[in-house]
Amino acid sequence: MEEFKKQYKKILEQYILKQTEHNLYEGQNISRQLIQKNISPEEVISIHKASLEEIMSDLDGDVQHSFDLLIEVMIRYGLALKEHQTLIQKQQNIKMEMELAANVQQTLLKTKVPKEIDLDIGIITVPAKEMNGDYAHFLHDNTHVGIAVADVIGKGIPAALCMSMIKYGMDSLDGAETDPVIVLDVINRIVEKSVSDSMFISMFYGKYDTSKSEFTYASAGHEPPLFYCSETSSFTELQAKGLLLGVIPNVKYEQQSITLNKGDFVVMMTDGVTECRSKEGFIEQKTIMDIIENVRDQPAQEMVEYVFHKLEELQDFEQRDDFTLVIFKKI
């Protein structure tokens, strides 16, 4: 500190005498030492006052007293600045940890999209924040394609941990030919034992049989998918009764089936799609249907991406909830 005081006094003295750009440059350079040596703002002013008194012995008394006031001001400012810097550092650490957790989640929950001869599949899932509270997972074999779409009512790390339970349950299943009611029963029992009572999870599971062109499905309180019939150019909801996952261990789920003809498709989604909001309020289901129907002749992946970007535009690019959309299209 003594060495710093001598250095500062020399720079100040040179500046008072010459007032050149070089003197100002030296002052800028010395500011780096303030951070390295952890010298507070009030200490800098105190050093400046002491140096000025030594250089200018005839310094006016009122000017000297004004420095005392400035020192008091800087004491409070210095404390507030340190608290602010500490808070910023904590926020940066949390952000780094969240980004790392999000990367781990993406790796953990990653699923491979099956490629079937008569089925075109499109999927898009976009989290509202770093962590995703939505989950989509495929199961497939030679004759069946299974799709699970789940949504945790909540966001952030708790929602992400709940999704890990769903992932664990899906990995424990025998194969894609498992009936949807069995899948939901297995997942429900796992969730009921493992997840807090304050967390609620909805889930839809559908199974497509390539040999029959049949789509069988069941739901645990999830958003009903939309079925588009190309022959009538109309949408219908695929309703199936069932309680949310994890509420009670023994639940009876309802299972339904439909046949897909060429050009038909099933649109599965989370409430981040159906509850999109514009300035005027919630975007109506009819509007969403019209957006989908506008691209009904496009490949399934282009369809889901178009719908996302169109709804994003209607929301003024302000995404409020996790967004997941999956389309099974018969070709």
N, C-alpha and C positions, 0 to 999 in steps of 0.2 A: 504493500500500500504506500509506503514512504517513497519508493522508487516511482510509483505512478504519480504521486503528488508533485515530485520534482519535475517529471516529464510534462505534466499538465501545466505547471507554472511557467515552464520555459516556452511552451507553445503559446500560451496566453500572452506572455510578455512580448513575444515576437509579433503576434497579431496586432497588439495595441500599437506597437511602433511602426509596423510596415503595412498591415492590412492588405496582404496579397492573396491571390488565389492559392498559392502554395501553402500559406498558413491555414487556410480553410480546409485544404486537402489533408493536412496533418491532423486537424481536428476531427475530420471524418474517420480517419484511420484509427485514432485513439478510441473511438466509440466501440470498436470491436473488443478492445481490452475490457471495457465495462462489462460486457456479457461474459467473457472468459473468466474474469476475476469476481463475477457476481456482485458488482458494485451497484448499490441501489440509487435511484434518482436523487434522494435527499443527500446522500453522501457526495454525489457529484456536485451538487449546489454548494454544499459545505466546503468542499475542496476549492471550488471556484471563488467563494467568498474569501477564504483564507489567503489564496494566491493573490487576489485583487488587493487585499489589504496590505500585503507585503510589497507589491509592485507600486501601488499608489497610496502612499502614507497619508496623503491629504484627502482621502476619499470622504465624501460628505456622510455625516452620521445618519441622515435619513435614508440614504441609499443602502448603508450597511444594515439598518433595521429592516428594510424591505426584503433583504435576503432571508432574514429570520422567518418572516411570514411565508416566503416561498418554500423554505425548508419544511415547515409544518404542512403546507399543502402537499408537497411531494411525498411526505411520509405516508399520508393516506393514499395518495395515488400509487405509490410503490407497492403497498399492501394489496390494493385492488388489482394492480397489474399482475402481481404474482399469482393471485387467486385465479385471474382470468387465464393466464398462461397454463396454470395447472389444469384448469377445466378443459382447455383446448387440447392439451396433451392426453387427458383421459378420453375425450371424445374421439381423438385420432386413434387411440389404442382400441377403443370399442369398435370403431369402424373397421379397423384392420382385422379384428377378431371375427366380426360379422361377415366380412368378405371371405375370410378363410372358411368359416362355417358354411357359407353359401356354396363355395366351391366343393366342399366335402359332401354337402347335401346333393348337389347336382350329380356328383360321381356315384353316390350311394343309390340314388333313386333313378338313375338313368335306365331307360328301357329301349329295347330294340324293336323297331317297327317291322312287323312281318310283311312279306311280299307274297301275296297269293295271286293265282292266275285270274280269278274272277272277282277279286275284291281290291278296290283302290282305297288306301287309308291315308288320311291326313291328320296331323296333330300339331297343335301349338299350345304352349303353356308359358305364360309370362307372369312372374311374381310382381305384386304391387310394391314390395320392398325387397330387401336383400334375400330374406328367407321365403320359401314358397309354402303356403298352406294348402295348395292343391297337389294332387298326385294322380298320374295316369300310368298304368302298367299293362303290358301285353303278355299274354300267354299264347303259345301256338304249337301245333304239331302238324302232321301231314293233312289232317282233315278238319281241324278246328282252330279258330282264332278267338281268344278271350280278351276282353278289355275291361279294366277296372278304372273307374273315375271317382276319386274321393275328394272331399273338401272338409277341412277342419274349420269349425266356426271360431275364427281367431287368426292372428298373424304372428309373425316373429318366431323366436326359438321354440316356445312351447308347441306351436303348431307343427314346426319341423320335426320335433321329437315324436309327436303323434304319428306323423307320416312314416317314421321309421318302424313303428309297430305294424302299420299296414303293409309295408315292404316285407317285414319278417313273416307276416301271415301269408302273403302271396307266394313267397318262396317256399313255404311249407306245403303248398298244394301239390297234388299228384300230377296234374297236367291240365291242358286246355279243354279236355272233354268234360271236366267236372261241371255239374249243373250249377247255375247261378245261385240257387237257394242254398246249396251246400257251401259255396264259396263265402257267401255273406254270413252264414252260421259260424264258420270257422273264424273269420275275421272278427265277428262280433264277440265271440268268447275270448279271443286274445285281447281285444280292446277293453272289454269289461273288467278284465283282471289287471291290466297294465296301465290304463290311463286314468287320470284324475276325473272325479265326478263333475268338475267344472268345465271339462272339455267335451265338446260334442262333435261327432264326425258323421257326415252323410256319405253314402257310397252307392254307386250304380255298377252293376256287373252284367255284361252281355257276352254271349257266346255265339259265334257264327259257325254253322256247320256247312262246309263247302260241298258236301255230297248232296245236301237237300236244299241249299240256298236258304237255310232257315236261321233266323236270329232269335235266340232265346234270352230272356233278360229277367232281372229282379232288382229291387231297389230298397235301400235302407234310408228312407226319408230324403232321398236326393232329388235334385231337379229332374223332372221327367224329360227324356230325350224327345226330339222331334223326328217323326218318320215322314219322309217325302215320297209320295207315290207319283211316279213319272206319268202313269197312264191318265190320272185325274188331275195332275198338276196341283196337288193339294198337300197340306201338312196336317198331321194328327199327332197328339201327344201320346207317348207310350207310358201309360200309367201302370204302376205296380205298387201295392200297399206294403209297407214295412217300416218298422221303428228305426230311429237313428241308432248307430252303432254304440255299444258300450253302456246303454241305459240299464238293461237287465240281461242276464245270461241266456235265457231261453226265449227266443223270438221266432215266430212263424212268419216266414216271408212268402209273398205271392210271386209266382213265376208265370210269365206269359211268353208267347212265341208269335212271330210273323214271318212271312215268306218274302224274300227280296227278289224282285224281277229287275231286268236290265234297266238302268237309269234310276232305280230307287236308291235312296240313301238314308242313313240314320245319323242324326246330329246329337252327340252327347256333349254335355257342358257342365260347368259349375255356375254358381250364382254370380260370379264375376262377369258372366255374359248376360244373364237375364236381368240383372239389377244395375246395368249401366245407366248413368244419369247424365243428362244434359242440363243446360241452364233452366230449361222449362220443366224439368222433373225426370222421372224414370222413362227410359226409352221403351216404348210398347213392344210387346212380343210380335205384333204384326209387322212392325218396322224391321225387326231382326229377321223375320221370315222373308220379307221382301229382299233384304240384303243378300240372304243366302240364295234365294231363287234366282237372283240376277246372274249368279255365276254357277248355276246348276250344271252347265255343260262343261265346266272346267275340271281339271284334275283335282282330286280331293285336297291335296296339299295347298294348291293355289286358292282353293275355296276358303280354307280356314285362315290363311294369311290375309286374304281380302277382307273377310268378315272382321278380323281383329283390327286392321288398319282403318276400316270404315267406322267401326264403333269408337275407336280411339279418336278419330276426327270429330265425331258427334259429341264426344265428351270434352272437346277442346284440349285433347292430349293430356288429360288429367286422370290417370288410372287410379281408382280408389280401392280396388280389390284384385286379388289374384285372378288371372284369366286363363281358363283351360277349355279348349274346344277340340273335339275328335269327330271325324266323319268316316263312316263305313259306307262306301259307295259300290253298288253292284255294277260290274262292267261285263 
